[in-house]
Amino acid sequence: MNYIAVFYYEETGRIHVRFPSLIEAGFPASTGGNSKREALAAAKDVLVIMKDISEKDKKPLPNELKLEEVNVNREFEDLAEPLRIEIEHVVL
């Protein structure tokens, strides 16, 4: 299992992680952490949970978006702009 994740680095040190293709397909695929290691581990946990939801609900997981199709907009109007945004593949 391999999906593109967007990592948003906040001023507070918190890192928010979103999986755009899963979110667009209606899966609650976001998480975060206080370090890159913690955020990446949480992101892998989200993929496991999304796989379980997919199997339980008999709802197929979407195909991965191409890198140029990834929307980095968080859709959180109440949050300040992140200090940095990284896009990478998260693999189980």
C-alpha positions as CSV (number, residue, x, y, z in Angstrom):
1,M,0.0,0.0,0.0
2,N,1.5,3.3,-1.1
3,Y,-0.2,6.7,-0.9
4,I,1.0,10.3,-1.2
5,A,0.8,12.2,2.0
6,V,1.2,16.0,2.6
7,F,3.0,17.0,5.7
8,Y,2.3,20.5,7.0
9,Y,4.9,21.9,9.5
10,E,3.3,24.4,11.9
11,E,5.0,27.2,13.9
12,T,4.1,25.3,17.1
13,G,6.2,22.3,15.9
14,R,3.2,20.2,15.2
15,I,3.1,18.4,11.9
16,H,-0.3,17.7,10.3
17,V,-0.5,14.9,7.8
18,R,-3.2,14.4,5.1
19,F,-3.8,11.8,2.4
20,P,-5.5,13.9,-0.4
21,S,-6.7,10.9,-2.5
22,L,-8.2,9.1,0.4
23,I,-9.9,12.3,1.7
24,E,-11.3,13.0,-1.7
25,A,-12.8,9.5,-1.7
26,G,-14.5,10.1,1.6
27,F,-12.0,8.4,4.0
28,P,-11.1,10.2,7.2
29,A,-7.4,10.1,6.3
30,S,-5.5,12.7,8.4
31,T,-3.4,12.7,11.5
32,G,-0.3,14.4,12.9
33,G,2.5,14.3,15.4
34,N,5.0,16.4,17.2
35,S,8.0,15.2,15.2
36,K,8.6,13.8,11.7
37,R,9.1,10.3,13.1
38,E,5.8,10.5,15.2
39,A,3.9,12.0,12.2
40,L,5.1,9.3,9.8
41,A,4.2,6.5,12.3
42,A,0.8,8.0,12.7
43,A,0.4,8.2,8.9
44,K,1.2,4.5,8.6
45,D,-1.4,3.8,11.3
46,V,-3.9,5.8,9.2
47,L,-3.2,3.6,6.2
48,V,-3.8,0.4,8.2
49,I,-7.1,1.9,9.5
50,M,-8.2,3.0,6.0
51,K,-7.5,-0.5,4.7
52,D,-9.5,-2.0,7.5
53,I,-12.4,0.4,6.9
54,S,-12.3,-0.4,3.2
55,E,-12.5,-4.1,3.8
56,K,-15.2,-3.8,6.5
57,D,-17.4,-1.5,4.5
58,K,-16.6,-3.2,1.1
59,K,-15.6,0.2,-0.2
60,P,-12.6,0.1,-2.4
61,L,-9.6,2.4,-1.8
62,P,-9.1,4.9,-4.5
63,N,-6.2,4.9,-7.0
64,E,-3.4,7.2,-6.0
65,L,-3.3,10.6,-7.5
66,K,-0.4,11.7,-9.7
67,L,2.0,14.1,-7.9
68,E,0.8,17.0,-10.1
69,E,-2.8,16.3,-9.1
70,V,-2.2,16.6,-5.4
71,N,-4.0,19.5,-3.7
72,V,-2.0,20.8,-0.8
73,N,-4.8,23.0,0.5
74,R,-5.6,21.9,4.0
75,E,-9.1,23.4,4.0
76,F,-8.7,24.6,7.6
77,E,-9.4,28.3,7.5
78,D,-8.7,28.8,11.2
79,L,-5.1,27.7,11.0
80,A,-2.2,29.9,10.1
81,E,-0.2,29.1,6.9
82,P,2.3,26.3,7.6
83,L,6.0,27.1,7.8
84,R,6.8,24.3,5.3
85,I,4.9,21.7,3.2
86,E,6.4,18.4,2.2
87,I,4.9,15.8,-0.1
88,E,6.0,12.2,0.1
89,H,4.9,8.6,-0.4
90,V,3.9,6.7,2.7
91,V,4.3,2.9,2.2
92,L,3.1,0.1,4.4
